[in-house]
Amino acid sequence: MPGREAKNLWLVAASLLFYAFSGLWYVLLLLFSVFCNYLAGLFVSRRKSVLYAAVAVNLGILGIFKYLTFLVQTVDRLPGVTIPAPSIVLPVGISFFTFQGLSYVIDVYRNERLKSTHFRDVLLYIALFPQLVAGPIIRYEDVADEIHSRRNTLEQLAKGLRRFIVGLSKKLLIADICGNVVALIYNADRSVLDSRTAWLAAVCYLMQIYFDFSGYSDMAIGLGLCFGFHFKENFNYPYISASIQEFWRRWHISLSTWFREYLYIPLGGNRKGKAKTYWNKLIVFFCTGLWHGANWTFIVWGLWHGFFIVAEDAVKKLFGLEKHGKDGQNPACAVLKHLYTLLVVLVGFVIFRADNMGQAFSMIGAMFSGGSASAQTGLLAQCLTPLTLFALAVGLVGSTPVLPLVCRKAEQQTGSVYACLQALSYAGVLALLLVDILHLSAASYVPFIYFQF
């Protein structure tokens, strides 16, 4: 058997074994999903009936496992309605592998040359374990060539492992530490919550969700590189954004790109007038929120971002701001734009993290009104530890492009200087790995946030 085919079969077997730890039944579900999309890809070329059937099957699987219980519970709140809600366990990563399957069928419908006649290739594309359960969402055309022909070198392996360790460290040493604070405050009685603890929870979650998810993306990209795959970046320092539109060009890039390519543009994009454009954007962000989970907090979070996306565009049109470039921009205005964006994102994530809208309103109310008069300082002292301050400080630096700038400066060095810096970088990640192992041995297991999606 040729080397490439053997490697692919080993990766398929490893990926299915990896996913089997979530439950053997879900492996069968994954295989069924992949087979349906593979079969649709064989016959979908310019056949809308096959495309519609594939979309219906994919969304049907997603709807049953992810949204049926939520839908029944919502309808059950209507007067005179009594429907027992089914108890359905959400398969890990179902939103990710469903969207990849959909993108494959739609892309083949648009361009028959992307069609694969080999089931194992489509299976490897969708089930490849580094990105299977939490992304990034990749398109078949981005990895098709590497499925058929890829190179593995020691340098590539070293870079991949380095990227993996950096991602793991983001998760363990920043996200999990900040997450402990978030859990303490969100689970605390409302009577001990004041503005200081509410703001601390909001800022900590801002760090937790970014370093948790970008950390997983780093691990997926790093592992992919070890096996010869080059996945696209999923984050580009979103917290330096000066608008919500820019934020979504930098945050969860694979998801925002997916919705733009497969929902926003098919709806008409910006080609049918301003009113229709704004409506299309609100639909996209409603679906973006719903994609994250079957809870009104996710839907409101999506619409929250959609509202500001539309508002920013409307303000630019109203005042003609789209005609002015960044040159000559007032520094004070630039700072205000960054602060505005961070505030919108932060409040949005308070809603995103809440168990329900009541808790979200309670947290936001405490942030901006001071909370209960009977609030105590014990919770704040319990949360604001040196370890928390360290994680926040490292997270603040890590969420800006300071380190990449330093790395680019280092790459400009030549000869022995560059070799020395490279050696130091690998020594540094080995030290990080040791710290990660020590942390894992002392801490309890905390799953990645996006495992639930």
C-alpha positions in Angstrom: 0.0 0.0 0.0 1.4 3.4 -0.9 2.7 5.4 2.0 0.2 8.2 1.7 -2.8 5.9 1.8 -1.4 4.0 4.8 -0.9 7.3 6.6 -4.4 8.4 5.8 -5.9 5.1 7.1 -3.9 5.4 10.3 -5.2 8.9 10.8 -8.8 7.8 10.1 -8.5 5.0 12.6 -6.9 7.3 15.2 -9.6 9.9 14.7 -12.4 7.4 15.1 -10.7 6.0 18.2 -10.3 9.5 19.6 -14.0 10.3 19.0 -15.1 6.9 20.5 -14.1 8.1 23.9 -17.2 10.3 23.8 -19.3 7.2 23.1 -19.4 4.4 20.6 -22.9 5.4 19.5 -21.6 8.9 18.5 -19.0 7.3 16.2 -21.9 5.7 14.3 -23.6 9.1 14.1 -20.4 10.7 12.8 -20.0 7.9 10.2 -23.6 8.3 9.1 -23.2 12.1 8.8 -20.0 11.7 6.7 -21.5 9.0 4.5 -24.6 11.1 3.7 -22.4 14.0 2.8 -20.0 11.8 0.7 -23.0 10.3 -1.1 -24.5 13.8 -1.7 -21.2 15.0 -3.1 -21.2 12.2 -5.7 -24.6 13.3 -7.2 -25.0 17.0 -6.2 -23.4 18.6 -9.2 -25.9 21.3 -10.3 -28.7 19.3 -8.8 -30.6 21.5 -6.3 -32.8 18.6 -5.2 -29.7 16.7 -3.9 -28.3 19.9 -2.3 -31.6 20.6 -0.5 -31.8 17.0 0.7 -28.2 17.1 2.0 -28.9 20.4 3.8 -32.1 18.9 5.3 -30.3 15.8 6.5 -27.5 17.8 8.1 -29.7 20.4 9.8 -32.1 17.6 10.8 -29.3 15.7 12.6 -28.2 19.0 14.3 -31.8 19.9 15.1 -32.7 16.6 16.7 -29.6 16.4 18.9 -29.0 20.0 19.7 -32.3 21.9 19.5 -35.2 19.5 19.9 -35.2 19.6 23.7 -34.9 23.4 23.7 -37.8 23.7 21.2 -40.1 21.5 23.2 -39.2 23.3 26.5 -40.0 26.6 24.8 -43.3 25.5 23.3 -44.2 23.9 26.7 -44.2 27.3 28.3 -47.2 28.3 26.2 -50.6 28.3 28.1 -52.3 25.0 27.9 -49.4 23.1 26.4 -47.9 20.1 28.2 -45.2 18.2 26.2 -42.6 16.1 28.0 -39.1 17.3 27.0 -36.9 14.5 25.6 -33.6 13.9 27.3 -30.9 13.9 24.6 -27.2 14.0 25.2 -25.4 16.4 22.9 -22.7 14.6 20.8 -19.3 16.4 21.2 -18.4 18.6 18.3 -21.6 18.0 16.4 -21.9 21.6 15.2 -18.4 21.5 13.8 -18.5 18.3 11.9 -22.0 19.1 10.6 -20.9 22.5 9.2 -17.9 20.9 7.6 -20.1 18.3 5.9 -22.4 21.0 4.7 -19.6 23.1 3.3 -18.3 20.1 1.4 -21.6 19.4 -0.3 -22.2 23.1 -1.1 -18.7 23.6 -2.5 -19.0 20.5 -4.7 -22.4 21.8 -5.9 -20.7 25.0 -6.9 -17.6 23.4 -8.3 -17.7 19.7 -9.3 -13.9 19.6 -9.5 -13.8 19.5 -5.7 -15.7 16.2 -5.6 -14.0 13.2 -4.0 -14.9 9.7 -5.2 -13.1 8.2 -2.2 -15.1 7.9 1.0 -12.0 7.6 3.1 -10.8 11.1 1.9 -14.1 12.7 2.9 -14.0 10.8 6.2 -10.5 12.0 6.9 -11.4 15.6 6.1 -14.4 15.7 8.4 -13.2 13.4 11.2 -9.5 14.4 11.4 -9.1 14.4 15.2 -7.1 17.6 15.8 -10.0 19.8 14.7 -12.9 17.3 15.0 -14.5 18.4 18.3 -13.9 22.1 18.5 -12.6 23.4 15.2 -11.4 25.4 13.4 -14.0 24.7 10.7 -12.0 23.9 7.6 -13.1 23.6 4.0 -12.3 20.5 1.9 -10.5 22.6 -0.8 -8.1 23.9 1.9 -6.8 20.4 2.7 -7.6 18.3 -0.4 -4.2 18.6 -1.8 -2.6 17.6 1.5 -4.9 14.6 1.9 -3.4 13.3 -1.4 0.1 14.6 -1.0 1.9 16.2 2.0 5.4 16.4 3.4 6.4 15.6 6.9 9.7 17.1 8.1 11.4 17.3 11.5 11.3 21.1 11.4 7.5 21.0 10.7 7.1 18.5 13.5 9.0 20.7 15.9 7.0 23.8 15.0 3.8 21.9 15.3 4.6 20.6 18.8 5.7 24.1 19.8 2.4 25.5 18.7 0.5 22.7 20.5 2.3 23.4 23.8 1.6 27.1 23.5 -2.1 26.4 23.0 -2.1 23.9 25.9 -0.5 26.5 28.1 -3.1 29.1 27.1 -5.8 26.8 28.2 -4.2 25.6 31.5 -2.3 28.6 32.7 -4.6 31.5 31.7 -8.1 30.2 30.7 -8.5 27.7 33.6 -7.2 30.0 36.3 -9.5 32.8 35.1 -12.3 30.3 34.7 -12.1 29.3 38.4 -12.8 32.9 39.3 -15.7 33.1 36.8 -17.3 30.0 38.3 -17.0 31.2 41.9 -18.6 34.5 41.1 -21.4 33.2 38.8 -22.2 30.5 41.3 -22.2 32.8 44.3 -25.3 34.1 46.0 -26.5 37.4 44.5 -26.3 39.1 47.9 -22.5 38.9 48.0 -22.2 40.4 44.5 -21.1 44.0 44.0 -19.8 46.0 41.0 -16.2 45.0 41.8 -16.8 41.2 41.7 -19.2 41.5 38.7 -16.5 43.4 36.7 -13.9 40.9 37.8 -16.0 38.0 36.6 -16.6 39.8 33.3 -12.9 40.5 32.7 -11.9 37.0 33.7 -14.4 35.5 31.3 -13.1 37.8 28.6 -9.7 36.2 29.1 -11.1 32.7 29.7 -13.1 32.3 26.6 -10.4 33.8 24.3 -7.5 31.7 25.7 -9.6 28.6 26.0 -10.8 28.7 22.4 -7.7 30.2 20.8 -5.7 27.7 22.8 -7.6 24.8 21.4 -7.2 26.3 17.9 -3.5 26.5 18.5 -3.4 22.9 19.6 -5.4 21.8 16.5 -3.2 23.8 14.1 -0.1 22.5 15.8 -1.2 18.9 15.7 -2.3 19.3 12.1 1.1 20.6 11.2 2.7 17.6 12.8 0.8 15.4 10.4 1.5 17.6 7.4 -1.8 19.7 7.3 -1.8 23.5 7.3 -5.1 24.7 8.9 -6.0 28.4 8.6 -5.7 30.7 11.6 -8.9 31.0 13.6 -8.1 34.1 15.7 -6.2 37.3 15.0 -6.0 39.2 18.2 -9.7 40.2 18.3 -9.4 42.3 21.5 -7.4 45.0 19.6 -10.4 45.7 17.3 -11.8 49.2 16.9 -15.3 48.1 15.9 -17.6 45.1 16.2 -17.2 44.5 12.5 -13.5 44.3 12.9 -13.9 42.0 15.9 -15.7 39.5 13.8 -13.0 39.6 11.2 -10.6 38.6 13.9 -12.7 36.3 16.2 -13.6 32.7 15.3 -12.6 33.4 11.7 -13.6 30.0 10.4 -17.2 30.4 11.8 -17.7 34.0 10.6 -16.3 33.0 7.2 -18.6 30.0 7.0 -21.7 32.1 7.7 -20.6 34.7 5.2 -20.0 32.2 2.5 -23.0 29.8 3.1 -25.7 32.0 4.6 -25.1 35.8 4.2 -24.1 35.7 0.5 -26.9 33.2 -0.5 -29.4 35.4 1.3 -28.4 38.3 -1.0 -25.6 39.8 1.0 -25.5 43.6 0.5 -26.8 43.4 -3.1 -30.5 44.2 -2.5 -30.5 47.5 -0.7 -29.7 48.6 2.8 -32.8 47.4 4.6 -32.4 43.9 3.1 -28.6 44.0 4.0 -29.4 44.8 7.6 -32.0 42.1 7.8 -29.6 39.6 6.3 -26.9 40.5 8.9 -29.4 40.1 11.8 -30.4 36.7 10.4 -26.7 35.7 10.3 -26.1 36.8 13.8 -29.2 35.1 15.1 -28.0 31.9 13.6 -24.5 32.5 14.9 -25.9 32.8 18.4 -28.1 29.7 18.0 -25.2 27.7 16.6 -23.4 28.1 19.9 -26.2 26.5 21.9 -29.8 25.9 22.6 -30.3 28.7 25.1 -31.8 32.1 24.9 -28.6 33.6 26.2 -26.7 32.5 23.1 -29.5 33.9 20.8 -29.5 37.2 22.6 -25.7 37.3 22.5 -25.8 36.8 18.7 -28.5 39.5 18.2 -26.5 41.8 20.5 -23.6 41.6 18.1 -25.9 41.8 15.1 -27.4 45.0 16.4 -24.0 46.7 16.8 -22.9 45.5 13.4 -26.0 47.1 11.8 -25.7 50.2 14.0 -22.1 50.8 13.0 -22.8 50.5 9.3 -25.8 52.8 9.6 -23.8 55.4 11.5 -21.0 55.3 8.9 -23.5 55.8 6.1 -25.3 58.6 8.0 -22.2 60.6 8.7 -20.2 59.6 5.6 -17.5 58.0 7.7 -16.9 55.2 5.3 -15.2 57.7 2.9 -12.5 58.5 5.4 -9.5 56.2 5.9 -7.5 55.7 9.0 -4.9 58.2 8.0 -5.0 61.3 10.2 -7.4 59.6 12.7 -7.6 61.4 16.0 -5.7 59.3 18.6 -8.3 60.0 21.3 -11.1 58.9 18.9 -9.2 55.7 18.2 -8.9 54.9 21.9 -12.6 55.6 22.4 -13.4 53.2 19.5 -11.3 50.5 21.1 -12.9 51.0 24.5 -16.4 51.0 22.9 -15.6 47.7 21.2 -14.2 46.0 24.3 -17.2 47.1 26.3 -19.7 45.7 23.8 -17.8 42.5 23.6 -17.4 42.2 27.4 -21.1 42.8 28.1 -22.0 40.4 25.3 -19.8 37.7 26.9 -21.6 38.3 30.3 -24.8 37.3 28.5 -23.0 34.4 26.7 -21.7 32.9 30.0 -24.9 33.2 32.0 -27.1 30.2 32.6 -30.2 32.2 31.8 -31.2 35.8 31.0 -32.2 36.4 34.6 -28.6 35.8 35.7 -27.3 37.8 32.8 -29.4 40.9 33.8 -28.3 40.4 37.4 -24.6 40.4 36.5 -24.9 43.4 34.2 -27.0 45.2 36.8 -24.3 44.6 39.4 -21.6 45.9 37.0 -23.3 49.2 36.4 -25.3 49.8 39.5 -23.0 48.6 42.3 -25.0 45.5 43.2 -26.6 44.7 46.5 -26.2 47.0 49.5 -25.4 44.0 51.6 -22.5 42.9 49.4 -19.4 41.7 51.2 -15.7 41.8 50.3 -15.0 38.1 51.2 -15.8 36.9 47.7 -13.6 39.5 46.1 -10.7 38.6 48.4 -11.2 34.9 47.6 -11.0 35.6 43.9 -8.4 38.3 43.6 -5.4 36.1 44.4 -1.8 36.6 43.1 -2.4 33.7 40.7 -5.4 35.4 39.3 -3.6 38.7 38.9 -0.7 36.8 37.2 -3.1 35.1 34.7 -4.8 38.4 33.9 -1.5 40.1 33.4 -0.2 37.4 31.1 -3.6 37.3 29.3 -3.5 41.1 28.8 -0.1 40.8 27.1 -1.0 37.6 25.2 -4.2 39.1 23.7 -2.2 41.8 21.9 0.3 41.3 19.1 3.3 42.2 21.3 4.9 38.8 21.2 4.5 38.3 17.4 6.2 41.6 16.9 9.1 40.4 19.1 9.2 37.2 17.1 9.3 39.0 13.8 12.2 41.1 15.1 14.0 37.9 16.1 13.4 36.4 12.6 15.2 39.4 11.1 18.4 38.3 12.9 20.9 36.2 11.0 23.3 33.4 11.6 24.1 32.3 15.1 21.9 35.0 16.7 18.8 33.6 15.0 19.8 30.0 15.8 20.3 30.9 19.4 16.8 32.6 19.6 15.2 29.5 18.0 16.9 27.3 20.6 15.6 29.5 23.4 12.1 29.4 22.0 12.1 25.6 22.0 13.6 25.5 25.5 10.9 27.9 26.6 8.1 25.8 25.4 9.7 22.7 27.0 9.6 24.6 30.3 6.0 25.5 29.6 5.2 21.8 29.0 6.7 21.0 32.4 4.6 23.6 34.1 1.6 22.3 32.3 2.2 18.8 33.5 2.6 20.0 37.1 -0.5 22.0 36.8 -2.5 19.0 35.4 -1.3 16.8 38.2 -2.6 19.3 40.8 -5.8 20.6 39.1 -9.1 19.0 38.3 -10.2 18.4 34.7 -11.8 21.4 33.1 -13.1 20.7 29.5 -12.7 23.2 26.7 -15.7 25.6 26.5 -16.4 24.8 22.9 -16.7 21.1 23.5 -20.3 21.8 24.3 -20.9 23.2 20.8 
